[in-house]
Amino acid sequence: MKQFNTFFMGGFECADHINRSGTRINLLHETAHSEKVYTDYALLVQAGIKTVREGICWSDVETIPYAYDFTEVRRRIDAANYFGIQQIWDLCHFGYPDDLIPTHPLFADRFSTLCLAFATFFKAYTDNTLYVIPINEISFLSWHSGDMRGTVPFAVNSGFDIKYHLCKAAIKGIETLKKVIPDCRILTIEPLIRIHDNVFCPDAERVHQMNEDQYQAMDIIGGYMCPELGGDPSYLDILGFNYYYNNQWVHYGPTLVWDDENEPGTKLSTLLDMAYRRYQRPIVLSETGHFGEDRAKWMRYITDECKQALFNGVELEGICIYPVIDRPDWDDLSYYSNCGIWDFGHGKERVVHEPYYAMVQTCIAEIENLVPMFDIHVSQNLMRAIS
């Protein structure tokens, strides 16, 4: 069943965490999206994209514990309604208020209260269906903050502990969201990776386990792991997988070169098929993109692989180009990645990257022509599976 306005989606950076220098960043403000939302949405509609990923920036809306201000969020909802755009909301992309870390005794309760406040606000303000991502990329965030000292609590050897507590908060948040808005749609978003054994120091068992570990957060939220946290299969409503050029690597070795046919990588279509078969839930490619001159080539590759996944029977419902507007580096805000459909000109003016834009248009047209056939193909595969 089609759930999104358009198969291609646009993502806007909304990280608001404390970086390696101890500085609070807010990419929603750094990219000027919060100021230029009407401009950004007009550009997307012109490009044929009418579904977006947004984020509330927890550290912005809760500057005082248990006090919330959704004024800026309201403006983006107004802009979406004006343009007929469907929004998917991240409640915690990567940042928390200054007084919280995931292992804080009150973290889960504070997050649940945020969910209550947001859902109550959303229900009162709009009749739109709520599509919501409680906590984005728990696996990456727990590794980045618990093993690599990338953000608070700037720890090492604590990745699983951080993951456990983030999942605890996500589960409590989902319970709260569903109490306020029973028909809200929950998206669980995680990186999609593949680690390959190293022929010079093989350890197939360890590599297999690391590949399995990428699903831990989904398994916990779904109640298949750590059942004491109260996860449930129904909480795995729609699954999102983020995939970039560096999501496959050799154990104790290099990142695989994605556009080299001689590299021993696994096709993205195969990885999507594996994830879909594991959970049998609708999925989206919830973040993907590249930078510099390879942007168009990457989108060609991604679209071809997603088309193959659809032909394989994967219930794939969308591709989110992330980000659609260029962004600065987390740890060096003066350095921009040149990764958007639109880069920055003077005064954060949006400047289109013509080859990328043209390729996106080509890929949108291909998908629009083929998705109805894919829908039939998926239905037939499901019927075969049932029988």
C-alpha positions as CSV (number, residue, x, y, z in Angstrom):
1,M,0.0,0.0,0.0
2,K,1.4,3.4,-1.0
3,Q,2.0,5.5,2.1
4,F,4.0,8.4,0.9
5,N,3.1,11.3,-1.5
6,T,6.1,10.6,-3.7
7,F,8.6,7.8,-3.9
8,F,11.5,10.2,-3.9
9,M,11.8,12.1,-0.7
10,G,13.9,15.0,0.5
11,G,15.8,15.1,3.8
12,F,16.8,18.3,5.7
13,E,19.7,18.1,8.1
14,C,18.5,18.5,11.7
15,A,21.4,17.3,13.9
16,D,21.7,19.4,17.0
17,H,24.2,17.6,19.1
18,I,27.4,18.7,20.9
19,N,30.4,18.0,18.6
20,R,33.9,16.8,19.3
21,S,34.9,20.4,20.3
22,G,32.2,20.6,22.9
23,T,30.2,23.0,20.8
24,R,26.4,22.7,20.4
25,I,25.6,22.7,16.6
26,N,22.2,23.0,15.0
27,L,22.3,22.2,11.3
28,L,18.7,23.3,10.9
29,H,19.9,26.8,11.6
30,E,23.3,26.5,9.9
31,T,21.7,25.6,6.6
32,A,19.0,28.3,7.1
33,H,16.3,25.8,6.4
34,S,14.3,27.0,9.4
35,E,14.3,30.5,7.8
36,K,14.0,29.5,4.1
37,V,11.5,26.6,4.5
38,Y,9.1,28.1,2.0
39,T,11.9,28.5,-0.5
40,D,13.1,25.0,0.1
41,Y,9.7,23.5,-0.2
42,A,9.0,25.4,-3.4
43,L,12.2,24.0,-4.9
44,L,11.3,20.5,-3.9
45,V,7.8,20.7,-5.4
46,Q,9.2,22.0,-8.6
47,A,11.6,19.0,-8.6
48,G,8.6,16.6,-8.1
49,I,9.3,15.7,-4.5
50,K,6.5,16.1,-2.0
51,T,7.6,14.0,1.0
52,V,10.3,15.2,3.4
53,R,12.2,14.2,6.5
54,E,12.3,17.0,9.1
55,G,13.5,17.1,12.7
56,I,12.3,19.1,15.7
57,C,15.7,19.6,17.3
58,W,15.1,18.4,20.9
59,S,17.7,20.9,22.4
60,D,15.8,23.7,20.7
61,V,12.2,22.9,21.7
62,E,13.1,21.9,25.3
63,T,15.5,24.6,26.6
64,I,14.1,24.2,30.1
65,P,13.2,20.7,31.4
66,Y,9.6,19.8,30.7
67,A,8.9,23.2,29.0
68,Y,8.4,23.0,25.2
69,D,8.1,25.6,22.4
70,F,7.0,24.2,19.0
71,T,6.7,27.7,17.4
72,E,9.3,27.0,14.8
73,V,8.0,23.5,14.1
74,R,4.5,25.0,13.6
75,R,5.9,27.3,10.8
76,R,7.3,24.3,9.0
77,I,4.0,22.5,9.3
78,D,2.3,25.6,7.8
79,A,4.7,25.6,4.9
80,A,4.1,21.9,4.3
81,N,0.4,22.4,4.2
82,Y,0.8,25.3,1.8
83,F,2.7,23.2,-0.7
84,G,0.9,19.9,-0.1
85,I,4.1,18.3,1.3
86,Q,4.0,15.3,3.6
87,Q,6.4,15.4,6.6
88,I,8.2,12.7,8.5
89,W,9.4,14.0,11.9
90,D,12.6,13.1,13.8
91,L,12.1,13.7,17.5
92,C,15.7,12.9,18.4
93,H,18.0,13.0,15.4
94,F,21.4,13.2,17.2
95,G,21.1,15.7,20.0
96,Y,19.7,16.0,23.5
97,P,19.2,18.9,26.0
98,D,22.3,20.1,27.8
99,D,21.5,18.2,31.1
100,L,20.9,14.8,29.5
101,I,22.9,11.8,28.3
102,P,21.3,8.5,27.3
103,T,22.3,6.7,30.5
104,H,20.9,9.4,32.8
105,P,18.3,7.9,35.1
106,L,15.6,10.3,33.8
107,F,16.5,10.1,30.1
108,A,13.8,7.7,29.0
109,D,11.1,9.6,31.0
110,R,12.2,12.9,29.6
111,F,12.1,11.6,26.1
112,S,8.7,10.1,26.7
113,T,7.5,13.5,28.0
114,L,8.8,15.1,24.8
115,C,6.9,12.6,22.8
116,L,3.7,13.4,24.8
117,A,4.2,17.1,24.3
118,F,4.9,16.8,20.5
119,A,2.0,14.4,19.9
120,T,-0.4,16.6,21.8
121,F,0.7,19.7,19.9
122,F,0.6,17.9,16.6
123,K,-2.9,16.4,17.2
124,A,-4.3,19.8,18.2
125,Y,-2.7,21.7,15.3
126,T,-3.2,19.5,12.2
127,D,-5.2,16.7,10.9
128,N,-2.3,15.3,9.0
129,T,-1.2,11.7,9.6
130,L,1.8,11.7,12.0
131,Y,4.8,10.0,10.5
132,V,7.5,10.0,13.2
133,I,11.0,8.7,13.9
134,P,11.4,8.6,17.7
135,I,15.2,8.3,17.7
136,N,17.3,8.3,14.5
137,E,20.0,5.7,13.9
138,I,20.4,4.3,17.4
139,S,23.2,2.0,16.2
140,F,25.3,4.8,14.8
141,L,24.6,7.2,17.6
142,S,25.6,4.6,20.2
143,W,28.8,3.8,18.4
144,H,29.6,7.5,17.7
145,S,29.0,8.6,21.3
146,G,29.8,5.4,23.2
147,D,32.8,4.0,21.4
148,M,34.3,6.9,19.4
149,R,34.0,9.9,21.7
150,G,32.1,11.8,19.0
151,T,29.4,13.4,21.1
152,V,28.1,13.2,24.7
153,P,28.9,11.2,26.8
154,F,32.2,11.1,24.8
155,A,32.8,7.5,25.9
156,V,34.7,4.4,24.7
157,N,33.8,0.7,25.2
158,S,30.2,1.8,26.0
159,G,28.4,1.4,22.7
160,F,26.0,-1.3,23.7
161,D,25.2,0.4,27.0
162,I,24.3,3.6,25.1
163,K,22.3,1.5,22.6
164,Y,20.3,-0.2,25.4
165,H,19.3,3.0,27.0
166,L,18.4,4.7,23.7
167,C,16.2,1.7,22.8
168,K,14.6,2.0,26.3
169,A,13.8,5.6,25.6
170,A,12.5,4.8,22.1
171,I,10.2,2.1,23.3
172,K,8.7,4.4,26.0
173,G,8.4,7.1,23.4
174,I,6.5,4.9,21.0
175,E,4.1,3.8,23.7
176,T,3.4,7.4,24.5
177,L,3.0,8.4,20.9
178,K,0.5,5.6,20.2
179,K,-1.5,6.5,23.3
180,V,-2.0,10.1,22.0
181,I,-2.3,9.3,18.3
182,P,-3.1,5.6,17.9
183,D,-2.9,5.7,14.1
184,C,0.5,7.4,14.0
185,R,3.1,5.7,11.8
186,I,6.4,4.8,13.5
187,L,9.6,4.7,11.4
188,T,12.6,2.9,12.9
189,I,15.7,4.1,11.1
190,E,19.1,2.4,11.1
191,P,22.3,2.2,9.0
192,L,22.5,-0.6,6.5
193,I,26.1,-1.9,6.4
194,R,28.1,-4.9,5.2
195,I,31.4,-5.9,6.7
196,H,33.6,-8.3,4.7
197,D,36.1,-10.8,6.0
198,N,39.8,-9.9,5.6
199,V,41.7,-12.5,3.6
200,F,44.9,-11.5,5.5
201,C,43.4,-12.0,8.9
202,P,40.2,-14.0,8.5
203,D,37.6,-14.1,11.3
204,A,34.4,-15.2,9.6
205,E,32.6,-15.8,12.9
206,R,33.3,-12.3,14.2
207,V,32.4,-10.7,10.9
208,H,29.1,-12.5,10.8
209,Q,28.3,-11.4,14.3
210,M,29.1,-7.7,13.5
211,N,26.8,-7.9,10.5
212,E,24.1,-9.3,12.8
213,D,24.7,-6.6,15.4
214,Q,23.5,-3.9,12.9
215,Y,20.0,-5.2,13.6
216,Q,20.2,-5.1,17.4
217,A,18.3,-1.8,17.9
218,M,15.4,-3.0,15.6
219,D,15.4,-6.3,17.4
220,I,15.2,-4.6,20.8
221,I,12.4,-2.3,19.8
222,G,10.6,-5.2,18.2
223,G,10.8,-7.2,21.5
224,Y,13.0,-9.9,20.0
225,M,16.0,-9.0,22.2
226,C,16.1,-7.5,25.7
227,P,12.4,-8.2,26.3
228,E,12.6,-6.6,29.7
229,L,12.5,-3.2,27.9
230,G,9.0,-3.9,26.6
231,G,9.6,-3.9,22.9
232,D,6.9,-5.3,20.6
233,P,6.8,-6.4,17.0
234,S,4.0,-3.9,16.3
235,Y,6.5,-1.1,17.1
236,L,8.4,-2.0,13.9
237,D,5.8,-0.3,11.7
238,I,7.9,1.0,8.8
239,L,11.7,0.4,8.6
240,G,14.2,2.8,7.2
241,F,17.8,2.0,6.2
242,N,20.5,4.6,5.6
243,Y,23.1,3.8,3.0
244,Y,26.1,5.8,1.9
245,Y,29.3,5.2,-0.1
246,N,31.2,4.0,3.0
247,N,28.7,1.6,4.4
248,Q,30.7,-1.5,3.2
249,W,34.2,-2.2,4.4
250,V,36.8,-5.0,5.0
251,H,37.2,-6.0,8.6
252,Y,40.4,-4.3,9.8
253,G,40.7,-3.0,6.2
254,P,39.6,-0.3,3.8
255,T,36.2,1.0,2.8
256,L,35.1,-0.8,-0.4
257,V,35.1,1.4,-3.6
258,W,31.4,1.5,-4.5
259,D,31.8,2.1,-8.2
260,D,34.6,-0.5,-8.8
261,E,33.2,-3.7,-10.2
262,N,36.3,-5.6,-9.0
263,E,35.6,-4.8,-5.3
264,P,34.0,-7.8,-3.4
265,G,31.0,-5.8,-2.2
266,T,27.4,-6.9,-1.8
267,K,24.9,-5.2,-4.0
268,L,22.6,-2.7,-2.3
269,S,19.6,-4.6,-3.7
270,T,20.7,-7.7,-2.0
271,L,21.2,-5.9,1.4
272,L,17.7,-4.4,1.1
273,D,16.3,-7.9,0.3
274,M,18.1,-9.4,3.3
275,A,16.7,-6.7,5.6
276,Y,13.2,-7.0,4.2
277,R,13.1,-10.8,4.6
278,R,14.3,-10.5,8.1
279,Y,11.4,-8.3,9.3
280,Q,8.7,-8.5,6.5
281,R,7.9,-4.9,7.0
282,P,7.6,-2.0,4.5
283,I,11.0,-0.3,4.1
284,V,12.4,3.0,2.8
285,L,15.9,3.9,1.9
286,S,15.7,6.6,4.5
287,E,19.0,8.4,3.8
288,T,21.3,8.3,0.8
289,G,23.5,10.7,-1.2
290,H,27.0,11.6,-2.2
291,F,29.1,14.7,-2.6
292,G,31.1,16.6,-5.3
293,E,31.0,15.5,-8.9
294,D,29.9,11.9,-8.0
295,R,26.4,12.9,-6.8
296,A,24.7,12.2,-10.1
297,K,26.5,8.9,-10.6
298,W,25.6,7.8,-7.1
299,M,21.9,8.5,-7.6
300,R,22.0,6.5,-10.9
301,Y,23.5,3.6,-9.0
302,I,21.0,3.9,-6.1
303,T,18.0,4.1,-8.4
304,D,19.1,1.0,-10.4
305,E,19.7,-1.0,-7.2
306,C,16.3,0.1,-5.7
307,K,14.6,-0.9,-9.0
308,Q,16.2,-4.3,-8.7
309,A,15.1,-4.6,-5.1
310,L,11.6,-3.9,-6.1
311,F,11.8,-6.5,-8.9
312,N,13.0,-8.9,-6.2
313,G,9.8,-8.4,-4.2
314,V,11.1,-6.0,-1.6
315,E,8.3,-3.8,-0.3
316,L,10.3,-0.6,-0.8
317,E,8.3,2.5,-0.5
318,G,10.7,5.3,-1.0
319,I,14.2,6.8,-1.5
320,C,15.2,9.8,0.7
321,I,17.8,12.0,-0.8
322,Y,19.8,13.2,2.2
323,P,20.4,16.1,2.4
324,V,18.8,18.0,-0.4
325,I,20.4,21.2,0.8
326,D,24.2,21.2,1.4
327,R,25.5,21.0,4.9
328,P,28.6,21.9,6.9
329,D,30.8,19.3,8.6
330,W,29.7,18.6,12.2
331,D,33.2,19.4,13.6
332,D,34.1,22.2,11.2
333,L,31.2,24.4,10.4
334,S,33.3,26.4,7.9
335,Y,33.6,23.3,5.7
336,Y,30.7,22.4,3.4
337,S,30.3,19.0,1.8
338,N,28.8,20.0,-1.6
339,C,26.4,17.1,-1.2
340,G,23.0,18.7,-1.9
341,I,20.8,19.0,-4.9
342,W,21.2,22.6,-4.0
343,D,24.5,24.0,-2.7
344,F,25.0,27.5,-1.1
345,G,25.6,30.8,-2.7
346,H,25.9,34.2,-1.1
347,G,23.7,34.6,2.0
348,K,22.8,30.8,1.9
349,E,21.1,31.3,-1.4
350,R,20.2,27.9,-2.9
351,V,22.3,27.2,-6.0
352,V,21.3,24.1,-8.0
353,H,23.9,21.5,-8.9
354,E,22.7,20.9,-12.5
355,P,24.0,17.4,-13.2
356,Y,22.6,16.1,-9.9
357,Y,19.2,17.8,-10.4
358,A,19.0,16.4,-14.0
359,M,19.8,12.9,-12.8
360,V,17.2,13.1,-10.0
361,Q,14.6,14.2,-12.5
362,T,15.5,11.2,-14.7
363,C,15.3,8.8,-11.8
364,I,12.0,10.2,-10.6
365,A,10.5,9.7,-14.1
366,E,11.7,6.1,-14.2
367,I,10.3,5.2,-10.8
368,E,7.0,6.9,-11.5
369,N,6.6,4.8,-14.6
370,L,7.6,1.6,-12.9
371,V,6.2,1.6,-9.3
372,P,2.7,0.5,-10.2
373,M,4.2,-2.6,-11.8
374,F,6.4,-3.1,-8.7
375,D,3.3,-2.9,-6.5
376,I,1.7,-5.7,-8.4
377,H,5.0,-7.7,-8.3
378,V,5.3,-7.4,-4.5
379,S,1.7,-8.4,-4.0
380,Q,2.2,-11.5,-6.1
381,N,5.3,-12.4,-4.2
382,L,3.5,-12.0,-0.9
383,M,0.7,-14.2,-2.1
384,R,3.2,-16.9,-3.1
385,A,4.8,-16.6,0.3
386,I,1.5,-17.0,2.1
387,S,0.5,-20.0,0.0
